[in-house]
């Protein structure tokens, strides 16, 4: 509190030089890089162990299934990252996915000749609309996003059930070209996965290199300071929910293309997997840090765990336990890193003072 | 710089006219006017609660004035938000730093204005370079790429200053920027402020440190109780004159404290200290006595009160109640020993806003009123009625939610809650902040009555008239230390204000 009257110029200079200048640049980047690296390492170890037990795990078909299986979760996790970075959460993504998927199927039922890109755009638009409902309610009601999106989780699902009224839509009801989107590969890589990669790259780069992206981190890091520095917090948070909804809409269309068989229950419970993927991927649940790349890796890791435990013939119960342990480990790691960083920074400024 | 600097006679850059702002029933600013001239540093001084920070928030675009006009270069200026203020070239350095802990120092400086390269991408290298250049200009070494988390308060303040510099502000507002800085850093900051002035910018400087005010500023404006008092050339003023204008009021008639017979010492605090917050605080309070703890905001007064009551821990010293040592860190033991603490922030610490008046009034006595662990409604009501009647709480019914009451009546409910525990020692933090004049007088009369009945009262107050009118003795804190003890006869506006601003030898 009162350095004021006691600090002589000399020990002041000592404090400064013992402080910050010795730290090499890119400290945060290195920390993040380490996080993504450790995810990759975990993923590699998992694949290695599973392959040693069963060499078909790395066969072309199995890898293709894996990539196909994680694409939708990756897209949702990236959308969730945008939201969590601003210190919010979107629990309605599973319901938006279900609603959009069923809507896409019904659309083809009503207009069989519809070109699939039109259906894709309509699906994204419907998702964005759902996201706008979330964002609008949060802005107007000034209630935490957790509560609002918990409400719309049930509301959107309810609309889905009302609309479906017990019906099921089958692959036969949808055009072949659309279904091919769900299974086609380019050079052995599923198109679905390529779409997910594009989404990750675009959002990840936006978050890192654009003013709008950095402002999302600022909002999550210290909302009051964000407001004082002139960031339109309300508008940005609204946009983030629209984006998350749009990505859930995209995921919904891709879900329809991949599975073909649709009922009102599609995507039930997916939202928790999505949040888990983001958290495991290093997106801090209190906002302000984490990357889309990390969240995507988290989604890939969770999907891989699922299929490798199946290959290793391990009880599904253990699969849940492993995912739970992983989340706790991720959060524990974050906390540990934060404490160590804080301790080191404190130590440096205390030494000279 | 001499007061007759070249900018002194140019037309004002920014003018405020008749600016008024109220929060609920409390008028924070009443018809304030202020003119900032290019090339000049202008000081804004006043007691705590005089309205300085509200004025800063209005200039920053964070509050909209209820009435009055702003003009920049003679043209009307409307600030709808902080972004507008920035666009108008107004930079504000707040008392409390407002940084993003997760982002790098350079990003904190340039948030929303990062240098760009192709495709509107952020040019990180250029941003770090610019930040380093700003720090070089300030003469400090802070790594622009490190996260803001973990910076010392002084370093955070320097980042704020770099931020304000970075957008070549035409008007720089500094709200007590020097509180956390050392002498050398203050000199550098003043160097930067002077060079900004030389380039035609205007500086508004808010500080309680008169040596700094007289060193930097060419004009001084005094605010009191939200109203404009005077604006003068610094060369025409003395520290004495400024202090007198800050406090000048007739106080003796407003706050009567009857002389009560002094009884035994009830509260004794010896050598109390908490690293970095306060140190070596000693005082006693006797039954029938009101002792005021005066000082500026941030001097550590509330922290001492919280430590005595056991909410916060302390590292050194001891607290005795009626001669018996009071164990540290246990509000429950403190209540049992007869202590009561009425906190400064009623909404957050004193009341459960959604619960009824009677529930709140009896909250601290739940145990005594319950039978077999169950609260009996009847007992609660009788108890609540007794105290709310004595305190004249104005409420339609006792079951009304506390949130529906006025500030003054909320304060009475908090008092009722603690008086219902029948304490021997009452610690009350800012007893009349944010309440209207009529209720103020009632609270004061009540405190005087309680002292008469033999209570020992420790009153923390930032309002000088209240301190001078109510207290039998005044203890003055400055930056975590007890700097002066004044008897009722010795205490006047000047002696308290001098001690509170750290100029203890005067008066």
Contacts between the chains, C-beta under 8 A, distances in Angstrom:
chain1	res1	chain2	res2	distance
A	1	B	180	7.7
A	1	B	276	5.9
A	1	B	277	6.8
A	1	B	298	7.8
A	1	B	300	7.6
A	1	B	479	6.3
A	1	B	480	5.7
A	2	B	479	4.3
A	2	B	480	6.1
A	3	B	154	6.3
A	3	B	180	7.0
A	3	B	181	7.6
A	3	B	182	5.0
A	4	B	178	7.9
A	4	B	179	7.8
A	4	B	180	7.8
A	4	B	181	7.1
A	4	B	182	6.1
A	4	B	183	7.2
A	4	B	479	7.2
A	5	B	183	7.8
A	5	B	479	8.0
A	7	B	182	4.0
A	7	B	183	7.0
A	7	B	184	7.7
A	9	B	183	7.7
A	9	B	184	5.1
A	12	B	182	5.4
A	12	B	184	5.5
A	12	B	185	7.5
A	16	B	140	6.4
A	16	B	141	5.4
A	17	B	141	6.9
A	19	B	141	7.5
A	19	B	142	7.6
A	19	B	155	7.7
A	20	B	141	6.5
A	20	B	142	5.0
A	20	B	143	4.3
A	20	B	146	5.7
A	20	B	155	7.8
A	21	B	141	4.5
A	21	B	142	7.8
A	21	B	143	5.9
A	23	B	143	5.2
A	23	B	145	8.0
A	23	B	146	5.7
A	25	B	128	7.2
A	25	B	143	7.1
A	25	B	145	4.3
A	26	B	145	6.0
A	27	B	143	7.9
A	27	B	145	6.2
A	27	B	146	5.5
A	27	B	147	6.9
A	28	B	104	6.0
A	28	B	145	7.3
A	28	B	146	7.8
A	28	B	147	5.5
A	209	B	121	4.5
A	209	B	122	5.3
A	209	B	124	8.0
A	210	B	120	6.9
A	210	B	121	6.5
A	210	B	122	6.6
A	211	B	112	6.3
A	211	B	114	5.8
A	211	B	116	7.8
A	211	B	120	7.7
A	211	B	122	6.5
A	214	B	103	7.3
A	214	B	107	6.2
A	214	B	111	6.9
A	214	B	114	7.0
A	214	B	122	6.9
A	215	B	111	7.0
A	215	B	112	6.5
A	217	B	100	7.2
A	217	B	102	6.2
A	217	B	103	6.0
A	218	B	100	4.9
A	218	B	103	6.3
A	218	B	107	7.9
A	218	B	111	5.5
A	220	B	102	7.5
A	221	B	100	3.9
A	221	B	101	5.8
A	221	B	102	4.1
A	221	B	103	6.0
A	222	B	98	7.0
A	222	B	99	6.9
A	222	B	100	5.0
A	222	B	101	6.6
A	224	B	98	6.8
A	225	B	98	3.8
A	225	B	99	6.3
A	225	B	100	6.0
A	226	B	100	7.4
A	227	B	62	7.8
A	227	B	82	6.7
A	228	B	60	7.0
A	228	B	62	6.3
A	228	B	82	5.3
A	228	B	94	7.4
A	228	B	98	5.2
A	229	B	82	6.5
A	229	B	98	7.2
A	229	B	111	5.4
A	229	B	112	6.3
A	230	B	61	7.9
A	230	B	81	6.7
A	230	B	82	4.2
A	230	B	83	3.4
A	230	B	85	7.7
A	230	B	86	5.2
A	230	B	112	6.1
A	231	B	83	7.9
A	231	B	111	7.3
A	231	B	112	6.1
A	232	B	83	7.3
A	284	B	102	7.8
A	288	B	100	7.1
A	288	B	101	7.2
A	288	B	102	3.6
A	288	B	103	7.7
A	289	B	102	4.7
A	341	B	147	7.8
A	341	B	149	7.2
A	341	B	150	6.8
A	342	B	149	7.0
A	342	B	150	5.6
A	345	B	149	7.2
A	345	B	150	3.0
A	345	B	151	7.7
A	346	B	150	6.5
A	349	B	150	7.8
A	349	B	151	8.0
A	349	B	152	5.0
A	349	B	155	7.7
